[in-house]
Amino acid sequence: MKSTLSDWLQAALQENQWSISELSRRSGVSQSHISNIISGNRTPSATALAALAAAFGQPAELAFAKAGLLPSKRQVGDELEAEWQHIFSQAITEKERKELIMRAKFELEQLKKKR
């Protein structure tokens, strides 16, 4: 499972064009700790995982799953669903949630037209 977490961290660093130093600055997790997690030499705490996920704008549950702390039933579709739920949870009011749903439905219809 460590390689899955390592792969996720490396991919997220590359996608964001961040160095380990930048991730450390944004997450509050030391550079050496991040390096040791990536190399598989250290198992991160739940607090460190949550901080790393937050730095990437991802739900903590995704990092927990990558670290093998959650059941391994999560597949790519489940990860995308978790990301959507994380985005949706940031909408504070009922009005904001309804707006997100309305926009998602509109975008889905636009995608269907392109098929």
Buried (B, 14 or more C-beta within 10 A) or exposed (E): EBEEBBEBBEEBBEEBEBEBEBBBEBBEBEBEBBEBBBEEEBBBEEEBBBBBBBBBEBBBBBBBBBBEBEEEEBEEEEBEEBBEEBEEEEBEEEEEBEEBEEEEEEEEEEEEEEE
